[in-house]
């Protein structure tokens, strides 16, 4: 009996680097040892990126997945015209198609037909023009799964970061952080580390918002009014949490393994250190969903689309992480 999980990969924007990195990742032995990957997308688009060592095999359901190197298995959801997937030039038809890939993948995951979703990059403006008015993948997936509380994590082998605020202006961050939002991020992070990453007693650090953790109110009061009370609440609930800690001295400790994850107040506070060491193999993970979702940590990269130079290592890492998360969830559910 084949115990490998079936992992669904959405093709993303057909005019971006998604189809290219998919074609490249199917040369990697590692992914086939742990899962049976299927593509939810457009075989006609993918055929422009494969070489003679790979064949495209259309399947109609995840149950048909064989999971064999050299065999790119695709569930067709679109049949785009060539004018609609010119590399680097997004199109309305491509935008509608990329949303359909996501909708179908979520439906399969919710019904248990696939163990998780790995998403290739999309164009957020095109998604909105297609009638889905969300800030990005994460918010759309939360809507589709009726998830109120979710957290964005960026992860690699050496570092995991989560965010209290995601896509907002820096000037808006102080007004958006609260005891409730910080505690929610800490708790979702801790529970996911246990369930999805098989860390029995996760150690979490919480970054301060201001320089020197506010210097007892001299450089800002958010540490006193919001962050410290949220950390204390988490400690009272039994979580192993430390903070608020100055981010500039926190990250050297986190990278050496002192913490299993770092909770950050805003986007760049966490993503700059993460991408310094995991630029090529970082993975975007949405925590708090009832389904598993990982993604590459880069965008559509229109400037290099179709040139054969896109790096597929983030996609490889995302596929492997999604499969491991599925195994860990199964193990956790059995306890």
C-alpha positions, 0 to 999 in steps of 0.5 A: 500500500502506498502510504505517501500523501497526495499533495496538490500544487496550484499552478499560480499565474500562468504568465509568472514563474509558476509553470517553470518552477513546477517543471523544474521541481519534477526533476527532484527525487526527494519529493517523490519519496514523501508524496504523490504531487499533482498539479491543478492547472493547465497542461497546455501551459506546462507543456511549454516548460518541460523537457523530454525527460518528463511527460504530462499525464492528465488525471481527473481525480487525486486518487489516480495519482501515481507519484513517479519521477518524470510523470507530471500529473495534472488536473486540467482546470483551464485550456488557455490560449497562447495569448493568455499566458505570455511570460511576464504579461499577465492577462485577465483570462490567466487571472480568472484561471489562477483563482479557479485553481485555488478554489478547486484545490481548497475544495479537494483539501476540505473533502480530504481528497488531497493532504494539503495545498502548495500554492505557486505565486499569483497576481493579487490585482488580477485576483481582485479583477476576477471578483475576489477582493482579498489582499492575497492568497492567505486571506482568500484561503481563510475566507474559503475555509471560514477561518477567522483566526489565522497567522502567516508563518515564513519558515526554513530549517534554521528559522521560523517567523510569524507575524501579528500584522501582515500587509499594512503601512508601517505607520498603522502597525502600532494601532493594529497590535493589541493584547488580543492579536498578539496573544492569538498569534502566539497561541496559534504559533504554539499549537501549530508547532506541536501539531504540524512540526511535531515539536512537543514543547515549542519555545517562542520568542516575541519581538518588541516593536520599538528599539531596545524593547522601548527602554521602559517607555522612553522609546515607546509604550507598546511593550508595556501596554500590549506586548508584555501583557500578551506574553504574560497571558500566554505564559499563564496559559502554559506556553513557553514564551519569552519577550518582548525582546529587542529584535536586533539581539533576538535573531542571533539567538533564534538562528542558533536554535534557542527558539523554535519560532519568533513572533514579530509585530510587523512584516519586514521585522520578521521577513528580513532576517528570514530571507537573509538566510532562507532566500532560496528555500523559505516557505510561506505557511498559513497557520490556523486553517483546517487544511494544510497550505504552504507556498513559495516565499516569492512572487510571480517574478514577471521580469524573469518569467519564461527565461529559464532562470527561475529558482525552484528550491522554495517550491521544493521546500514547500512541497516537502514541508506540506507533506511532512505537516500532513504526516505530523497532523496524522500522528498528532491526531492519533495521540 
